[in-house]
Every structure is written in C-alpha cells, then in structure tokens.
C-alpha cells in the first residue's frame, strides 16, 4: 500500500515544514497543493527529502468551464503550470478539479459541460506530452459543483482516455456507498472521513464512512496507485496514517 499526505493540512505553512513532518512520520509520498501561498516554488527544495510526489493543481478562483473565455483560458494555463511542476519533480499525477456552474450559468449547462470537456481534454493532452497523468477528481454535492456523480466522471475520463482521482469523502457526501466507488479509471485516491452531511476532511476513522470496505475492494483489485491522506489538521495526518497501517 502506497500512502502519502496532502499539504492541505498545513497549506498556509511553507512547503518544507510540511515535507519534513511527512518524512518524520514515515510517509513515502506527499501531494503538493500548488496554490497560494505556495505557487512560486523553488523546486530544489524537493531534493532535500526522500519523498515521492504528486501535485494538486490550484482550486482558488479557477473555473475551467467558465463561459468567459479569458477566465477559462487563464484557468487552463494555471493548471498547466502544475503539470510543468510535476514534470520537474518527477511526479506522475496531477489532480485536477472539474469546472463549476455559477448561479446565472444554470440556464447554459449544456454549453458549460461542453467547455468543461474541451478544457479537460486539452489539459489531459498537455499532461501526456510531458509524461504526467492529469487525473480528474469527483466533487462533493455543493451548489454549482460539477461531477459529484462518480459514474458520470468515470464515463467522461474513459471517453477521453484519461484517469480519475477518487475522493472518498466527496463521494460519501454525494450519497455514494462503497459499492459505487471502484472504477478501473481510478489511478489516485484522496482519503478522508466525514458523516455525510459536510465535506469535513476528518481523520480516517473519525466519521461514518465504511472505509474498510472501500479500501479492501481496492486492495483486492490490486490497486497500484497512492492513497493520499487529505485532512484539514496536521495531527489528523498522523492519526489517519496509523489507521491505514493498523487496518490494512
């Protein structure tokens, strides 16, 4: 089992502080949340650690499905910067959020979904050129979020010969159970817990998700990707890591 953690738990800190903590815990992987205040990085810092990496592209102020073309193109450009970073630090996966539907965009959903697909395809092709897998993440069920349905996301990425990042907590928040979470297209996993009522990003075992059934399915299927602990507090990284080590 390949286990890592996201710098989400300390995203306001400098990257080095997070990586040092992960390495001290004994983790093998780290996922870099590549957004403010850690967007302009000196990549030499990654050479100071024995960790392997994935990258999460920015999520603040981006919308790859925007009806405003300049915003859509700027969003794509920012994600391509994350793919460039991944290429520089030998990270094989870049996690990408799909676009979103604003309040006044609800009457133009077909157009928004079309633009979203075009953007994802462009991002995927750019990643392939650099040997980086752009894996699209399923979303929680909040107003305007696209692809909270993992079946629909699997259909999209399969049609584009791309991959999915399964976010277990998001799928649970959207009402999907263990039997709805395995797809061959999944090459990367975000692991965190909740009680189904919010996207809480709790430590593993602190919510109501049937994590043992979900993860056991992936292990039985010989899943070869990484489980990235994506929690809101640093102490929860250690607790979640111990949960995985003690249960699988």
C-alpha positions as CSV (number, residue, x, y, z in Angstrom):
1,X,0.0,0.0,0.0
2,X,1.4,3.4,-1.1
3,X,0.5,6.0,1.5
4,X,1.1,9.8,1.4
5,X,-0.5,13.0,2.6
6,X,-1.6,16.3,1.1
7,X,-0.1,19.6,2.2
8,X,-3.7,20.8,2.6
9,X,-3.3,20.1,6.4
10,X,-0.7,22.9,6.6
11,X,-1.2,24.7,3.3
12,X,-0.5,28.1,4.9
13,X,2.9,27.0,6.0
14,X,5.9,26.8,3.8
15,X,6.3,23.5,1.8
16,X,9.4,22.5,3.7
17,X,7.7,22.4,7.0
18,X,5.1,20.0,5.6
19,X,7.5,17.8,3.9
20,X,9.7,17.5,6.9
21,X,6.7,16.5,9.0
22,X,5.6,13.8,6.5
23,X,9.1,12.3,6.3
24,X,9.4,12.2,10.1
25,X,6.1,10.3,10.2
26,X,7.5,7.7,7.8
27,X,5.3,8.6,4.8
28,X,6.6,7.8,1.3
29,X,4.5,10.3,-0.7
30,X,3.5,13.9,-0.5
31,X,0.9,15.8,-2.5
32,X,1.7,19.4,-3.1
33,X,-1.3,21.7,-3.0
34,X,0.0,24.1,-5.7
35,X,-1.7,27.3,-5.0
36,X,-1.3,30.5,-3.0
37,X,0.8,30.9,-0.8
38,X,2.9,28.1,-2.3
39,X,2.6,28.6,-6.1
40,X,6.0,30.0,-6.9
41,X,8.3,27.3,-5.6
42,X,12.0,26.7,-5.8
43,X,11.9,23.1,-7.0
44,X,15.3,22.4,-5.5
45,X,13.6,22.0,-2.1
46,X,12.1,18.7,-3.1
47,X,15.5,17.2,-3.5
48,X,16.0,17.6,0.3
49,X,13.6,14.8,1.0
50,X,13.3,11.1,0.1
51,X,9.6,11.5,-0.6
52,X,7.9,10.9,-3.9
53,X,5.3,13.4,-5.1
54,X,2.0,14.2,-6.7
55,X,0.6,17.7,-7.4
56,X,-2.8,19.1,-6.8
57,X,-3.5,21.9,-9.2
58,X,-4.9,25.2,-7.9
59,X,-8.5,25.5,-6.8
60,X,-8.8,29.1,-5.7
61,X,-10.6,31.3,-8.3
62,X,-10.3,28.8,-11.2
63,X,-13.0,27.6,-13.4
64,X,-12.1,25.6,-16.5
65,X,-15.8,25.6,-17.6
66,X,-16.2,29.4,-17.4
67,X,-18.4,31.0,-20.0
68,X,-15.9,33.9,-20.0
69,X,-13.3,32.6,-22.4
70,X,-10.4,34.6,-20.9
71,X,-11.1,33.1,-17.4
72,X,-11.4,29.6,-18.9
73,X,-8.0,30.0,-20.7
74,X,-6.4,31.5,-17.6
75,X,-7.6,28.6,-15.5
76,X,-6.2,26.1,-18.0
77,X,-2.9,28.0,-18.0
78,X,-2.6,27.7,-14.2
79,X,-3.3,24.0,-14.3
80,X,-0.6,23.6,-17.0
81,X,1.8,25.2,-14.6
82,X,1.1,22.5,-12.1
83,X,1.8,19.9,-14.8
84,X,5.0,21.7,-15.5
85,X,5.9,21.4,-11.8
86,X,5.0,17.7,-11.8
87,X,7.3,17.2,-14.8
88,X,10.2,19.0,-13.0
89,X,9.9,17.0,-9.8
90,X,9.1,13.6,-11.4
91,X,5.5,13.5,-10.1
92,X,3.3,11.2,-12.2
93,X,-0.1,12.5,-11.1
94,X,-1.6,16.0,-11.2
95,X,-5.1,16.2,-9.6
96,X,-7.5,18.5,-11.4
97,X,-10.9,19.7,-10.3
98,X,-13.6,20.0,-13.0
99,X,-15.3,23.3,-13.6
100,X,-18.2,24.8,-11.8
101,X,-21.6,26.2,-12.8
102,X,-22.3,29.8,-11.4
103,X,-25.7,30.9,-10.4
104,X,-26.5,32.7,-13.6
105,X,-25.0,29.9,-15.7
106,X,-27.6,27.4,-14.8
107,X,-29.5,28.2,-18.0
108,X,-26.4,27.3,-20.0
109,X,-25.5,23.9,-18.5
110,X,-25.0,22.2,-21.9
111,X,-22.6,24.8,-23.0
112,X,-20.7,24.7,-19.7
113,X,-20.4,20.9,-19.8
114,X,-19.1,21.2,-23.4
115,X,-16.5,23.8,-22.4
116,X,-15.5,21.7,-19.3
117,X,-14.9,18.7,-21.5
118,X,-12.8,20.7,-24.0
119,X,-10.7,22.1,-21.2
120,X,-10.2,18.7,-19.6
121,X,-9.2,17.2,-22.9
122,X,-6.7,20.0,-23.5
123,X,-5.2,19.6,-20.0
124,X,-5.0,15.8,-20.5
125,X,-3.2,16.1,-23.8
126,X,-0.7,18.6,-22.3
127,X,0.0,16.2,-19.5
128,X,0.5,13.3,-21.8
129,X,3.1,15.3,-23.8
130,X,5.1,15.7,-20.6
131,X,4.5,12.2,-19.2
132,X,2.2,13.4,-16.5
133,X,-1.2,11.9,-15.7
134,X,-3.9,14.6,-15.2
135,X,-6.5,12.8,-13.0
136,X,-9.9,14.5,-12.7
137,X,-11.4,14.5,-9.2
138,X,-15.0,13.8,-8.3
139,X,-16.6,16.6,-6.3
140,X,-18.9,16.8,-3.2
141,X,-22.5,17.9,-3.6
142,X,-22.5,21.6,-3.2
143,X,-24.3,24.2,-5.3
144,X,-22.6,24.6,-8.7
145,X,-20.1,21.8,-8.4
146,X,-19.8,19.5,-11.4
147,X,-19.2,15.8,-11.4
148,X,-20.2,14.8,-7.9
149,X,-21.5,11.7,-9.6
150,X,-18.5,9.3,-9.9
151,X,-20.3,7.2,-12.6
152,X,-20.6,10.3,-14.8
153,X,-17.0,11.3,-14.2
154,X,-15.8,7.8,-15.0
155,X,-17.7,8.0,-18.3
156,X,-16.1,11.3,-19.1
157,X,-12.5,10.3,-18.4
158,X,-12.9,7.0,-20.1
159,X,-14.1,8.7,-23.2
160,X,-11.0,10.9,-23.2
161,X,-8.6,8.1,-22.3
162,X,-7.8,9.8,-19.0
163,X,-7.9,8.9,-15.3
164,X,-9.9,9.7,-12.2
165,X,-8.9,10.7,-8.8
166,X,-11.4,9.2,-6.4
167,X,-12.1,11.4,-3.4
168,X,-13.7,9.0,-0.9
169,X,-15.1,11.8,1.3
170,X,-16.6,13.7,-1.7
171,X,-18.3,10.5,-2.9
172,X,-19.7,9.8,0.5
173,X,-21.0,13.4,0.8
174,X,-22.7,12.9,-2.5
175,X,-24.5,9.8,-1.2
176,X,-22.5,7.1,-2.8
177,X,-21.5,3.9,-0.9
178,X,-18.6,1.5,-1.1
179,X,-20.2,-0.4,-4.0
180,X,-20.2,2.8,-6.1
181,X,-16.6,3.8,-5.7
182,X,-14.5,1.4,-7.7
183,X,-13.7,2.1,-11.3
184,X,-10.8,0.9,-13.4
185,X,-10.1,4.5,-14.4
186,X,-9.1,5.4,-10.8
187,X,-5.4,5.9,-10.5
188,X,-5.2,8.1,-7.4
189,X,-7.2,8.3,-4.2
190,X,-7.9,11.0,-1.7
191,X,-8.7,9.5,1.7
192,X,-10.5,11.4,4.5
193,X,-13.7,10.9,6.6
194,X,-17.0,12.6,7.2
195,X,-20.5,12.0,8.4
196,X,-22.2,12.5,5.1
197,X,-23.5,16.0,6.0
198,X,-20.5,18.0,5.0
199,X,-17.1,17.8,3.2
200,X,-15.3,17.7,6.6
201,X,-11.9,16.2,5.7
202,X,-11.8,14.4,9.1
203,X,-9.1,12.0,10.1
204,X,-9.7,8.4,8.9
205,X,-12.0,6.6,11.4
206,X,-13.5,9.8,12.8
207,X,-16.6,9.8,10.6
208,X,-19.1,7.3,9.4
209,X,-17.6,6.2,6.1
210,X,-17.2,2.5,5.6
211,X,-13.5,2.9,4.8
212,X,-12.6,-0.7,5.4
213,X,-15.0,-1.9,2.7
214,X,-13.9,0.7,0.3
215,X,-10.1,0.3,0.7
216,X,-10.4,-3.5,0.9
217,X,-12.1,-3.5,-2.5
218,X,-9.2,-1.5,-4.0
219,X,-6.6,-3.8,-2.3
220,X,-8.4,-6.9,-3.6
221,X,-8.4,-5.4,-7.1
222,X,-4.6,-4.9,-6.9
223,X,-4.9,-1.1,-7.0
224,X,-1.4,0.3,-7.6
225,X,-2.0,4.0,-7.0
226,X,-1.4,6.1,-3.9
227,X,-3.7,6.7,-1.0
228,X,-3.3,10.4,-0.2
229,X,-4.5,11.4,3.3
230,X,-6.2,14.7,2.7
231,X,-7.3,16.1,6.0
232,X,-7.6,19.6,7.5
233,X,-5.3,19.3,10.5
234,X,-1.7,18.1,10.8
235,X,-2.5,15.9,13.8
236,X,-5.1,14.1,11.7
237,X,-2.4,13.1,9.2
238,X,-0.7,11.0,11.9
239,X,-4.0,9.6,13.1
240,X,-5.0,8.6,9.6
241,X,-1.6,7.1,8.8
242,X,-1.9,4.9,11.9
243,X,-5.4,3.9,10.9
244,X,-4.2,2.7,7.5
245,X,-1.2,0.9,8.9
246,X,-3.3,-0.8,11.6
247,X,-6.2,-1.9,9.3
248,X,-4.6,-2.9,6.0
